[in-house]
């Protein structure tokens, strides 16, 4: 089911979803492949061929914690451009947004569905290989989840081809465990990218506010 963005902002600065529209789902031609993993000491540069992972962790103990990931998005629409015939390529997919819902499985509260705007463009397939692009998602904005527990985050991308056809990907579901303090470390570590603050990677105690590093300082002072 497609949803459209309401014009009424909610407290988190997101857009509440309203009723369905007529966009056609095309799961085989346009889909999210997987989430992309960076090394803990990597620069914030994502490529579609990076290693994948299958579940996330968010630490609400981190100040300003949210949860963001980057995913590989595939386009299997055949290329229709032909320079000899002066026919332009219309099989690029231009993303417009992603509909996000957060359902509590245990220990927390579900979050009202909302829409994230997107501006990425995905090239058409080449031979037997789909076209790929990287899309970034702030799946959990700061303050959206403040309870530990297990959640399922569902996302559904939508956009249009350069030929003007509306298109919607199938649903991609992401399991997320939310903890309080499980990513804290005394080591000088932090997330590779700003949008991953609070998620997936170990965070130095300084990310946790006043007093969070007392234990670390005691360990350093010990003979």
GULO-231353 format. One record per residue: residue in three letters; chain; residue number from 1; x, y, z of N, C-alpha, C in turn. Coordinates in nm, 2 decimals, always signed. Last residue first. Example, Ala and Ser with C-alpha at 12.3 -4.5 7.8 and 13.67 -1.06 7.14 Angstrom:
REM GULO-231353
R:residu:chaine:num:n_x:n_y:n_z:ca_x:ca_y:ca_z:c_x:c_y:c_z
R:Ser:A:2:+1.28:-0.22:+0.71:+1.37:-0.11:+0.71:+1.29:+0.00:+0.79;
R:Ala:A:1:+1.32:-0.57:+0.78:+1.23:-0.45:+0.78:+1.32:-0.33:+0.78;
This chain:
REM GULO-231353
R:residu:chaine:num:n_x:n_y:n_z:ca_x:ca_y:ca_z:c_x:c_y:c_z
R:Unk:A:223:+4.73:+0.19:+3.91:+4.88:+0.16:+3.89:+4.89:+0.03:+3.81;
R:Unk:A:222:+4.46:+0.37:+3.76:+4.51:+0.26:+3.84:+4.65:+0.23:+3.81;
R:Unk:A:221:+4.38:+0.56:+3.59:+4.46:+0.61:+3.70:+4.51:+0.49:+3.78;
R:Unk:A:220:+4.23:+0.42:+3.40:+4.35:+0.48:+3.35:+4.44:+0.52:+3.47;
R:Unk:A:219:+4.01:+0.35:+3.56:+4.09:+0.25:+3.51:+4.23:+0.30:+3.46;
R:Unk:A:218:+3.90:+0.61:+3.60:+3.95:+0.53:+3.72:+4.04:+0.42:+3.67;
R:Unk:A:217:+3.83:+0.67:+3.35:+3.93:+0.75:+3.41:+3.99:+0.68:+3.53;
R:Unk:A:216:+3.62:+0.49:+3.31:+3.74:+0.48:+3.23:+3.85:+0.56:+3.29;
R:Unk:A:215:+3.44:+0.58:+3.50:+3.49:+0.44:+3.52:+3.62:+0.43:+3.43;
R:Unk:A:214:+3.37:+0.83:+3.39:+3.43:+0.82:+3.53:+3.50:+0.68:+3.54;
R:Unk:A:213:+3.24:+0.88:+3.16:+3.37:+0.83:+3.15:+3.44:+0.82:+3.28;
R:Unk:A:212:+2.99:+0.99:+3.23:+2.99:+0.86:+3.16:+3.13:+0.80:+3.15;
R:Unk:A:211:+2.98:+1.24:+3.34:+3.00:+1.13:+3.43:+3.02:+0.99:+3.36;
R:Unk:A:210:+2.78:+1.38:+3.08:+2.86:+1.40:+3.20:+2.86:+1.27:+3.29;
R:Unk:A:209:+2.76:+1.18:+2.78:+2.73:+1.28:+2.87:+2.81:+1.28:+2.99;
R:Unk:A:208:+2.83:+0.99:+2.58:+2.72:+0.96:+2.68:+2.69:+1.07:+2.78;
R:Unk:A:207:+3.05:+1.03:+2.43:+2.92:+1.04:+2.36:+2.80:+1.03:+2.46;
R:Unk:A:206:+3.26:+0.95:+2.59:+3.23:+1.10:+2.58:+3.10:+1.12:+2.51;
R:Unk:A:205:+3.30:+0.68:+2.55:+3.21:+0.72:+2.66:+3.17:+0.87:+2.66;
R:Unk:A:204:+3.27:+0.60:+2.20:+3.35:+0.64:+2.32:+3.26:+0.70:+2.43;
R:Unk:A:203:+3.09:+0.34:+2.06:+3.10:+0.49:+2.08:+3.18:+0.51:+2.21;
R:Unk:A:202:+3.07:+0.10:+1.80:+3.11:+0.13:+1.94:+3.13:+0.28:+1.95;
R:Unk:A:201:+2.78:+0.10:+1.58:+2.93:+0.10:+1.61:+2.95:+0.14:+1.75;
R:Unk:A:200:+2.49:+0.09:+1.58:+2.58:-0.02:+1.52:+2.72:-0.02:+1.55;
R:Unk:A:199:+2.42:+0.43:+1.66:+2.38:+0.30:+1.60:+2.50:+0.22:+1.55;
R:Unk:A:198:+2.48:+0.68:+1.75:+2.39:+0.60:+1.83:+2.37:+0.46:+1.78;
R:Unk:A:197:+2.53:+0.82:+1.45:+2.54:+0.84:+1.59:+2.44:+0.77:+1.67;
R:Unk:A:196:+2.52:+0.80:+1.18:+2.52:+0.68:+1.25:+2.54:+0.69:+1.40;
R:Unk:A:195:+2.55:+1.05:+1.06:+2.41:+1.00:+1.07:+2.40:+0.86:+1.14;
R:Unk:A:194:+2.84:+1.08:+1.06:+2.75:+1.15:+1.16:+2.61:+1.10:+1.17;
R:Unk:A:193:+3.02:+0.78:+1.04:+2.95:+0.88:+0.98:+2.86:+0.95:+1.08;
R:Unk:A:192:+3.15:+0.59:+1.21:+3.22:+0.64:+1.09:+3.15:+0.76:+1.03;
R:Unk:A:191:+3.12:+0.65:+1.56:+3.06:+0.61:+1.43:+3.14:+0.67:+1.32;
R:Unk:A:190:+3.42:+0.60:+1.76:+3.29:+0.66:+1.73:+3.24:+0.61:+1.60;
R:Unk:A:189:+3.67:+0.56:+2.01:+3.60:+0.52:+1.89:+3.47:+0.59:+1.88;
R:Unk:A:188:+3.89:+0.52:+2.21:+3.86:+0.64:+2.13:+3.80:+0.60:+2.00;
R:Unk:A:187:+3.75:+0.31:+2.47:+3.84:+0.34:+2.35:+3.80:+0.46:+2.28;
R:Unk:A:186:+3.56:+0.26:+2.64:+3.66:+0.36:+2.68:+3.75:+0.39:+2.57;
R:Unk:A:185:+3.22:+0.24:+2.51:+3.36:+0.19:+2.52:+3.45:+0.30:+2.58;
R:Unk:A:184:+2.89:+0.14:+2.45:+2.98:+0.23:+2.52:+3.12:+0.16:+2.53;
R:Unk:A:183:+2.68:+0.00:+2.36:+2.78:+0.03:+2.26:+2.89:+0.12:+2.32;
R:Unk:A:182:+2.50:-0.04:+2.57:+2.57:-0.16:+2.51:+2.68:-0.12:+2.41;
R:Unk:A:181:+2.34:+0.17:+2.67:+2.48:+0.16:+2.71:+2.56:+0.04:+2.65;
R:Unk:A:180:+2.06:+0.03:+2.62:+2.10:+0.15:+2.69:+2.24:+0.13:+2.74;
R:Unk:A:179:+1.92:-0.08:+2.30:+1.98:-0.10:+2.43:+2.01:+0.04:+2.49;
R:Unk:A:178:+1.73:-0.23:+2.05:+1.76:-0.10:+2.12:+1.80:-0.13:+2.26;
R:Unk:A:177:+1.76:-0.39:+1.75:+1.77:-0.41:+1.89:+1.81:-0.27:+1.96;
R:Unk:A:176:+1.58:-0.43:+1.46:+1.66:-0.34:+1.53:+1.65:-0.37:+1.68;
R:Unk:A:175:+1.54:-0.56:+1.13:+1.53:-0.58:+1.27:+1.63:-0.49:+1.35;
R:Unk:A:174:+1.38:-0.43:+0.85:+1.50:-0.43:+0.92:+1.48:-0.45:+1.07;
R:Unk:A:173:+1.24:-0.50:+0.54:+1.22:-0.50:+0.68:+1.35:-0.52:+0.75;
R:Unk:A:172:+1.10:-0.36:+0.25:+1.23:-0.41:+0.31:+1.22:-0.39:+0.46;
R:Unk:A:171:+0.85:-0.40:+0.01:+0.89:-0.37:+0.15:+1.02:-0.44:+0.19;
R:Unk:A:170:+0.92:-0.31:-0.33:+0.86:-0.40:-0.23:+0.92:-0.36:-0.09;
R:Unk:A:169:+0.90:+0.02:-0.48:+0.97:-0.10:-0.44:+0.89:-0.19:-0.34;
R:Unk:A:168:+0.72:+0.18:-0.73:+0.73:+0.15:-0.59:+0.80:+0.02:-0.57;
R:Unk:A:167:+0.67:+0.44:-0.97:+0.72:+0.30:-0.94:+0.74:+0.29:-0.79;
R:Unk:A:166:+0.54:+0.62:-1.24:+0.55:+0.61:-1.10:+0.59:+0.46:-1.07;
R:Unk:A:165:+0.69:+0.73:-1.53:+0.61:+0.62:-1.47:+0.64:+0.61:-1.32;
R:Unk:A:164:+0.86:+0.90:-1.67:+0.74:+0.96:-1.61:+0.65:+0.85:-1.54;
R:Unk:A:163:+1.10:+0.83:-1.76:+0.99:+0.83:-1.86:+0.86:+0.87:-1.80;
R:Unk:A:162:+1.25:+0.82:-1.54:+1.27:+0.94:-1.62:+1.17:+0.94:-1.74;
R:Unk:A:161:+1.03:+0.68:-1.30:+1.13:+0.66:-1.40:+1.15:+0.80:-1.47;
R:Unk:A:160:+0.99:+0.76:-0.95:+0.94:+0.76:-1.09:+1.06:+0.74:-1.18;
R:Unk:A:159:+0.92:+0.63:-0.62:+0.98:+0.74:-0.71:+0.91:+0.73:-0.85;
R:Unk:A:158:+0.97:+0.47:-0.30:+0.89:+0.51:-0.42:+0.96:+0.62:-0.50;
R:Unk:A:157:+1.03:+0.21:-0.07:+1.08:+0.32:-0.15:+0.98:+0.35:-0.26;
R:Unk:A:156:+0.95:+0.13:+0.25:+0.91:+0.11:+0.11:+0.94:+0.23:+0.03;
R:Unk:A:155:+1.05:-0.04:+0.55:+1.07:+0.08:+0.45:+1.02:+0.04:+0.31;
R:Unk:A:154:+1.01:-0.12:+0.88:+0.97:-0.15:+0.74:+0.99:-0.02:+0.66;
R:Unk:A:153:+1.16:-0.24:+1.16:+1.15:-0.12:+1.08:+1.12:-0.16:+0.94;
R:Unk:A:152:+1.09:-0.39:+1.46:+1.10:-0.42:+1.32:+1.07:-0.29:+1.24;
R:Unk:A:151:+1.26:-0.41:+1.78:+1.17:-0.34:+1.68:+1.19:-0.40:+1.54;
R:Unk:A:150:+1.30:-0.47:+2.12:+1.32:-0.52:+1.98:+1.22:-0.46:+1.89;
R:Unk:A:149:+1.44:-0.24:+2.37:+1.35:-0.35:+2.32:+1.39:-0.39:+2.18;
R:Unk:A:148:+1.42:+0.07:+2.55:+1.49:-0.05:+2.51:+1.39:-0.16:+2.46;
R:Unk:A:147:+1.29:+0.37:+2.44:+1.27:+0.25:+2.53:+1.35:+0.14:+2.47;
R:Unk:A:146:+1.27:+0.58:+2.27:+1.34:+0.61:+2.40:+1.32:+0.49:+2.50;
R:Unk:A:145:+1.26:+0.69:+1.94:+1.26:+0.57:+2.03:+1.33:+0.60:+2.16;
R:Unk:A:144:+1.28:+0.95:+1.86:+1.17:+0.87:+1.82:+1.15:+0.75:+1.90;
R:Unk:A:143:+1.52:+1.09:+1.94:+1.40:+1.10:+2.02:+1.28:+1.02:+1.98;
R:Unk:A:142:+1.64:+1.12:+1.61:+1.67:+1.13:+1.75:+1.54:+1.16:+1.83;
R:Unk:A:141:+1.48:+0.89:+1.38:+1.53:+1.02:+1.42:+1.55:+1.03:+1.57;
R:Unk:A:140:+1.55:+0.60:+1.24:+1.50:+0.64:+1.37:+1.56:+0.78:+1.40;
R:Unk:A:139:+1.65:+0.61:+0.98:+1.53:+0.53:+1.01:+1.47:+0.57:+1.14;
R:Unk:A:138:+1.77:+0.79:+0.76:+1.76:+0.81:+0.91:+1.64:+0.74:+0.96;
R:Unk:A:137:+1.94:+0.64:+0.50:+1.81:+0.65:+0.57:+1.84:+0.69:+0.71;
R:Unk:A:136:+2.07:+0.66:+0.17:+2.09:+0.68:+0.31:+1.96:+0.70:+0.38;
R:Unk:A:135:+2.16:+0.45:-0.10:+2.06:+0.55:-0.04:+2.08:+0.55:+0.11;
R:Unk:A:134:+2.35:+0.39:-0.39:+2.34:+0.39:-0.24:+2.24:+0.49:-0.20;
R:Unk:A:133:+2.26:+0.19:-0.68:+2.30:+0.32:-0.61:+2.29:+0.30:-0.46;
R:Unk:A:132:+2.28:+0.00:-0.98:+2.28:+0.01:-0.83:+2.32:+0.15:-0.79;
R:Unk:A:131:+2.13:-0.21:-1.23:+2.20:-0.08:-1.19:+2.18:-0.07:-1.04;
R:Unk:A:130:+2.20:-0.56:-1.25:+2.11:-0.45:-1.23:+2.19:-0.32:-1.20;
R:Unk:A:129:+2.34:-0.75:-1.51:+2.36:-0.69:-1.38:+2.26:-0.57:-1.37;
R:Unk:A:128:+2.33:-0.85:-1.76:+2.26:-0.93:-1.66:+2.27:-0.86:-1.52;
R:Unk:A:127:+2.34:-0.54:-1.92:+2.35:-0.68:-1.94:+2.27:-0.76:-1.84;
R:Unk:A:126:+2.25:-0.32:-1.68:+2.35:-0.33:-1.79:+2.38:-0.48:-1.81;
R:Unk:A:125:+1.96:-0.14:-1.57:+2.05:-0.26:-1.57:+2.14:-0.25:-1.69;
R:Unk:A:124:+1.98:+0.22:-1.50:+1.91:+0.10:-1.54:+2.01:-0.02:-1.54;
R:Unk:A:123:+2.07:+0.40:-1.19:+2.08:+0.37:-1.33:+2.01:+0.24:-1.37;
R:Unk:A:122:+1.89:+0.60:-0.97:+1.95:+0.46:-0.99:+1.95:+0.43:-1.14;
R:Unk:A:121:+1.93:+0.88:-0.76:+1.90:+0.83:-0.89:+1.97:+0.70:-0.92;
R:Unk:A:120:+1.80:+1.03:-0.46:+1.89:+0.95:-0.53:+1.84:+0.91:-0.66;
R:Unk:A:119:+1.65:+1.18:-0.28:+1.68:+1.24:-0.41:+1.77:+1.16:-0.49;
R:Unk:A:118:+1.38:+1.15:-0.04:+1.50:+1.10:-0.10:+1.52:+1.16:-0.23;
R:Unk:A:117:+1.21:+1.20:+0.27:+1.24:+1.24:+0.14:+1.37:+1.19:+0.09;
R:Unk:A:116:+1.03:+0.97:+0.46:+1.16:+1.04:+0.45:+1.17:+1.08:+0.30;
R:Unk:A:115:+0.72:+0.96:+0.64:+0.79:+0.95:+0.51:+0.92:+1.03:+0.51;
R:Unk:A:114:+0.59:+0.74:+0.90:+0.63:+0.87:+0.85:+0.70:+0.85:+0.71;
R:Unk:A:113:+0.39:+0.59:+1.16:+0.46:+0.59:+1.03:+0.49:+0.73:+0.98;
R:Unk:A:112:+0.46:+0.61:+1.51:+0.37:+0.65:+1.40:+0.45:+0.65:+1.27;
R:Unk:A:111:+0.61:+0.33:+1.67:+0.62:+0.47:+1.63:+0.53:+0.50:+1.51;
R:Unk:A:110:+0.55:+0.12:+1.96:+0.56:+0.14:+1.82:+0.56:+0.29:+1.79;
R:Unk:A:109:+0.75:+0.08:+2.25:+0.63:+0.13:+2.19:+0.65:+0.15:+2.04;
R:Unk:A:108:+0.90:-0.22:+2.40:+0.89:-0.08:+2.37:+0.76:-0.04:+2.30;
R:Unk:A:107:+0.92:-0.50:+2.45:+0.98:-0.40:+2.53:+0.97:-0.26:+2.50;
R:Unk:A:106:+0.90:-0.63:+2.12:+0.90:-0.65:+2.26:+0.97:-0.54:+2.33;
R:Unk:A:105:+0.83:-0.51:+1.87:+0.81:-0.66:+1.89:+0.81:-0.69:+2.04;
R:Unk:A:104:+0.70:-0.22:+1.74:+0.76:-0.28:+1.85:+0.73:-0.43:+1.86;
R:Unk:A:103:+0.76:-0.09:+1.42:+0.68:-0.17:+1.50:+0.75:-0.23:+1.62;
R:Unk:A:102:+0.77:+0.18:+1.22:+0.85:+0.12:+1.33:+0.76:+0.04:+1.42;
R:Unk:A:101:+0.78:+0.26:+0.88:+0.70:+0.23:+0.99:+0.79:+0.15:+1.09;
R:Unk:A:100:+0.83:+0.48:+0.61:+0.89:+0.41:+0.72:+0.79:+0.38:+0.83;
R:Unk:A:99:+0.87:+0.53:+0.27:+0.77:+0.53:+0.38:+0.82:+0.44:+0.48;
R:Unk:A:98:+1.08:+0.75:+0.10:+1.06:+0.62:+0.16:+0.96:+0.62:+0.27;
R:Unk:A:97:+1.11:+0.93:-0.22:+1.10:+0.91:-0.07:+1.09:+0.77:-0.03;
R:Unk:A:96:+1.19:+0.94:-0.48:+1.12:+1.06:-0.42:+1.12:+1.05:-0.27;
R:Unk:A:95:+1.44:+0.85:-0.71:+1.37:+0.83:-0.58:+1.31:+0.96:-0.54;
R:Unk:A:94:+1.43:+0.77:-1.04:+1.46:+0.88:-0.95:+1.38:+0.87:-0.82;
R:Unk:A:93:+1.57:+0.54:-1.25:+1.47:+0.56:-1.14:+1.51:+0.67:-1.05;
R:Unk:A:92:+1.61:+0.52:-1.60:+1.67:+0.56:-1.47:+1.55:+0.57:-1.37;
R:Unk:A:91:+1.49:+0.47:-1.84:+1.48:+0.37:-1.74:+1.55:+0.40:-1.61;
R:Unk:A:90:+1.52:+0.64:-2.06:+1.41:+0.67:-1.96:+1.40:+0.57:-1.85;
R:Unk:A:89:+1.75:+0.79:-2.27:+1.73:+0.68:-2.17:+1.62:+0.72:-2.07;
R:Unk:A:88:+1.63:+0.89:-2.60:+1.69:+0.92:-2.47:+1.66:+0.80:-2.37;
R:Unk:A:87:+1.72:+0.82:-2.92:+1.62:+0.79:-2.82:+1.68:+0.80:-2.68;
R:Unk:A:86:+1.85:+0.84:-3.16:+1.82:+0.96:-3.09:+1.71:+0.94:-2.98;
R:Unk:A:85:+1.92:+0.61:-3.27:+1.78:+0.64:-3.30:+1.75:+0.78:-3.23;
R:Unk:A:84:+2.18:+0.60:-3.17:+2.16:+0.59:-3.31:+2.02:+0.64:-3.35;
R:Unk:A:83:+2.14:+0.59:-2.89:+2.20:+0.71:-2.95:+2.18:+0.71:-3.11;
R:Unk:A:82:+1.90:+0.48:-2.70:+1.97:+0.44:-2.83:+2.01:+0.57:-2.90;
R:Unk:A:81:+1.77:+0.35:-2.39:+1.83:+0.45:-2.47:+1.90:+0.40:-2.59;
R:Unk:A:80:+1.67:+0.16:-2.23:+1.59:+0.18:-2.35:+1.65:+0.29:-2.44;
R:Unk:A:79:+1.77:-0.10:-2.01:+1.80:+0.02:-2.08:+1.73:+0.04:-2.21;
R:Unk:A:78:+1.53:-0.26:-1.80:+1.62:-0.26:-1.91:+1.64:-0.13:-1.97;
R:Unk:A:77:+1.53:-0.25:-1.44:+1.47:-0.21:-1.57:+1.57:-0.21:-1.68;
R:Unk:A:76:+1.64:-0.31:-1.20:+1.65:-0.41:-1.31:+1.58:-0.37:-1.43;
R:Unk:A:75:+1.81:-0.15:-0.96:+1.72:-0.12:-1.07:+1.74:-0.22:-1.18;
R:Unk:A:74:+1.87:-0.15:-0.60:+1.89:-0.21:-0.74:+1.77:-0.17:-0.83;
R:Unk:A:73:+2.05:-0.01:-0.34:+1.92:-0.02:-0.41:+1.94:-0.06:-0.56;
R:Unk:A:72:+2.20:-0.06:-0.04:+2.22:-0.08:-0.18:+2.08:-0.09:-0.25;
R:Unk:A:71:+2.19:+0.17:+0.23:+2.15:+0.05:+0.17:+2.19:+0.05:+0.02;
R:Unk:A:70:+2.29:+0.29:+0.55:+2.30:+0.31:+0.40:+2.27:+0.17:+0.34;
R:Unk:A:69:+2.12:+0.41:+0.84:+2.19:+0.31:+0.77:+2.20:+0.36:+0.62;
R:Unk:A:68:+2.07:+0.54:+1.17:+2.08:+0.56:+1.03:+2.16:+0.45:+0.96;
R:Unk:A:67:+1.91:+0.64:+1.45:+1.96:+0.52:+1.39:+1.95:+0.54:+1.23;
R:Unk:A:66:+2.02:+0.84:+1.73:+1.92:+0.80:+1.63:+1.97:+0.67:+1.57;
R:Unk:A:65:+2.10:+1.02:+2.02:+2.10:+0.90:+1.94:+1.99:+0.89:+1.85;
R:Unk:A:64:+2.17:+1.24:+2.18:+2.13:+1.26:+2.04:+2.12:+1.14:+1.96;
R:Unk:A:63:+2.40:+1.04:+2.36:+2.34:+1.17:+2.35:+2.30:+1.20:+2.20;
R:Unk:A:62:+2.34:+0.70:+2.41:+2.42:+0.80:+2.34:+2.34:+0.93:+2.33;
R:Unk:A:61:+2.15:+0.53:+2.51:+2.23:+0.60:+2.60:+2.32:+0.71:+2.54;
R:Unk:A:60:+2.03:+0.40:+2.30:+1.97:+0.52:+2.34:+2.04:+0.60:+2.45;
R:Unk:A:59:+2.18:+0.24:+2.05:+2.21:+0.27:+2.19:+2.15:+0.40:+2.23;
R:Unk:A:58:+2.09:-0.01:+1.82:+2.08:+0.13:+1.86:+2.10:+0.15:+2.01;
R:Unk:A:57:+2.17:-0.24:+1.58:+2.17:-0.21:+1.72:+2.17:-0.06:+1.74;
R:Unk:A:56:+2.04:-0.45:+1.31:+2.10:-0.33:+1.37:+2.09:-0.33:+1.52;
R:Unk:A:55:+2.11:-0.70:+1.06:+2.03:-0.65:+1.17:+2.11:-0.54:+1.24;
R:Unk:A:54:+2.28:-0.79:+0.85:+2.13:-0.82:+0.85:+2.05:-0.78:+0.96;
R:Unk:A:53:+2.52:-0.65:+0.61:+2.48:-0.71:+0.74:+2.33:-0.71:+0.75;
R:Unk:A:52:+2.76:-0.67:+0.35:+2.63:-0.64:+0.40:+2.62:-0.69:+0.54;
R:Unk:A:51:+3.05:-0.49:+0.21:+2.99:-0.60:+0.28:+2.85:-0.56:+0.34;
R:Unk:A:50:+3.00:-0.29:-0.09:+3.05:-0.31:+0.05:+2.99:-0.43:+0.11;
R:Unk:A:49:+2.91:-0.21:-0.34:+2.97:-0.35:-0.32:+3.03:-0.37:-0.19;
R:Unk:A:48:+2.82:+0.05:-0.34:+2.72:-0.06:-0.34:+2.78:-0.20:-0.32;
R:Unk:A:47:+3.00:+0.25:-0.10:+2.99:+0.19:-0.23:+2.89:+0.07:-0.23;
R:Unk:A:46:+3.05:+0.53:+0.11:+2.97:+0.40:+0.08:+2.97:+0.37:-0.07;
R:Unk:A:45:+3.25:+0.68:+0.33:+3.23:+0.66:+0.18:+3.17:+0.53:+0.15;
R:Unk:A:44:+3.37:+0.79:+0.57:+3.23:+0.78:+0.54:+3.20:+0.78:+0.39;
R:Unk:A:43:+3.65:+0.58:+0.64:+3.59:+0.70:+0.61:+3.45:+0.69:+0.57;
R:Unk:A:42:+3.67:+0.33:+0.90:+3.66:+0.37:+0.76:+3.62:+0.52:+0.75;
R:Unk:A:41:+3.69:+0.20:+1.14:+3.79:+0.31:+1.12:+3.78:+0.36:+0.98;
R:Unk:A:40:+3.50:+0.00:+1.12:+3.49:+0.10:+1.23:+3.58:+0.22:+1.21;
R:Unk:A:39:+3.39:-0.04:+0.78:+3.48:-0.07:+0.89:+3.47:+0.04:+0.99;
R:Unk:A:38:+3.04:-0.04:+0.70:+3.17:+0.02:+0.69:+3.26:-0.03:+0.80;
R:Unk:A:37:+2.79:-0.22:+0.53:+2.87:-0.20:+0.65:+3.00:-0.14:+0.62;
R:Unk:A:36:+2.46:-0.17:+0.41:+2.60:-0.17:+0.38:+2.68:-0.14:+0.50;
R:Unk:A:35:+2.17:-0.38:+0.36:+2.24:-0.27:+0.43:+2.39:-0.28:+0.41;
R:Unk:A:34:+2.04:-0.48:+0.04:+2.08:-0.50:+0.18:+2.14:-0.38:+0.23;
R:Unk:A:33:+1.85:-0.41:-0.18:+1.92:-0.54:-0.17:+1.96:-0.57:-0.02;
R:Unk:A:32:+1.54:-0.29:-0.25:+1.65:-0.27:-0.16:+1.72:-0.41:-0.15;
R:Unk:A:31:+1.43:-0.27:-0.60:+1.43:-0.32:-0.46:+1.55:-0.28:-0.39;
R:Unk:A:30:+1.27:-0.32:-0.89:+1.32:-0.21:-0.81:+1.31:-0.25:-0.67;
R:Unk:A:29:+1.17:-0.54:-1.03:+1.25:-0.44:-1.10:+1.32:-0.34:-1.02;
R:Unk:A:28:+1.02:-0.69:-0.85:+1.13:-0.75:-0.92:+1.22:-0.65:-0.99;
R:Unk:A:27:+0.83:-0.52:-0.74:+0.93:-0.57:-0.65:+1.05:-0.63:-0.73;
R:Unk:A:26:+0.65:-0.27:-0.79:+0.73:-0.35:-0.89:+0.85:-0.41:-0.82;
R:Unk:A:25:+0.34:-0.13:-0.74:+0.45:-0.19:-0.68:+0.52:-0.28:-0.78;
R:Unk:A:24:+0.21:+0.17:-0.86:+0.22:+0.03:-0.88:+0.35:-0.02:-0.82;
R:Unk:A:23:+0.01:+0.42:-0.70:+0.14:+0.38:-0.75:+0.15:+0.23:-0.75;
R:Unk:A:22:-0.22:+0.55:-0.62:-0.23:+0.44:-0.72:-0.10:+0.40:-0.77;
R:Unk:A:21:-0.24:+0.58:-0.26:-0.25:+0.63:-0.39:-0.24:+0.52:-0.49;
R:Unk:A:20:-0.39:+0.59:+0.07:-0.32:+0.53:-0.04:-0.34:+0.60:-0.17;
R:Unk:A:19:-0.37:+0.86:+0.33:-0.43:+0.75:+0.26:-0.35:+0.70:+0.14;
R:Unk:A:18:-0.07:+0.96:+0.51:-0.21:+0.96:+0.49:-0.25:+0.85:+0.40;
R:Unk:A:17:+0.18:+0.99:+0.76:+0.13:+0.93:+0.64:-0.02:+0.94:+0.63;
R:Unk:A:16:+0.35:+1.28:+0.88:+0.26:+1.17:+0.91:+0.20:+1.12:+0.77;
R:Unk:A:15:+0.68:+1.38:+0.86:+0.55:+1.39:+0.80:+0.47:+1.26:+0.82;
R:Unk:A:14:+0.87:+1.52:+1.14:+0.85:+1.43:+1.03:+0.71:+1.45:+0.96;
R:Unk:A:13:+0.92:+1.66:+1.37:+0.96:+1.72:+1.24:+0.94:+1.63:+1.12;
R:Unk:A:12:+0.83:+1.54:+1.59:+0.96:+1.51:+1.55:+1.01:+1.57:+1.42;
R:Unk:A:11:+0.56:+1.61:+1.61:+0.66:+1.67:+1.70:+0.80:+1.65:+1.66;
R:Unk:A:10:+0.45:+1.65:+1.26:+0.44:+1.60:+1.40:+0.56:+1.65:+1.48;
R:Unk:A:9:+0.29:+1.85:+1.01:+0.41:+1.80:+1.08:+0.38:+1.75:+1.22;
R:Unk:A:8:+0.07:+1.80:+0.76:+0.07:+1.83:+0.91:+0.19:+1.77:+0.97;
R:Unk:A:7:+0.04:+1.71:+0.51:+0.09:+1.85:+0.53:+0.10:+1.89:+0.67;
R:Unk:A:6:+0.14:+1.37:+0.45:+0.05:+1.47:+0.50:+0.12:+1.61:+0.51;
R:Unk:A:5:+0.25:+1.19:+0.18:+0.29:+1.28:+0.29:+0.17:+1.37:+0.33;
R:Unk:A:4:+0.09:+0.88:+0.11:+0.14:+1.01:+0.07:+0.17:+1.09:+0.19;
R:Unk:A:3:+0.14:+0.53:+0.06:+0.10:+0.64:+0.14:+0.15:+0.77:+0.09;
R:Unk:A:2:+0.05:+0.22:-0.08:+0.13:+0.35:-0.09:+0.06:+0.44:+0.01;
R:Unk:A:1:+0.08:-0.12:+0.00:+0.00:+0.00:+0.00:+0.09:+0.12:+0.00;
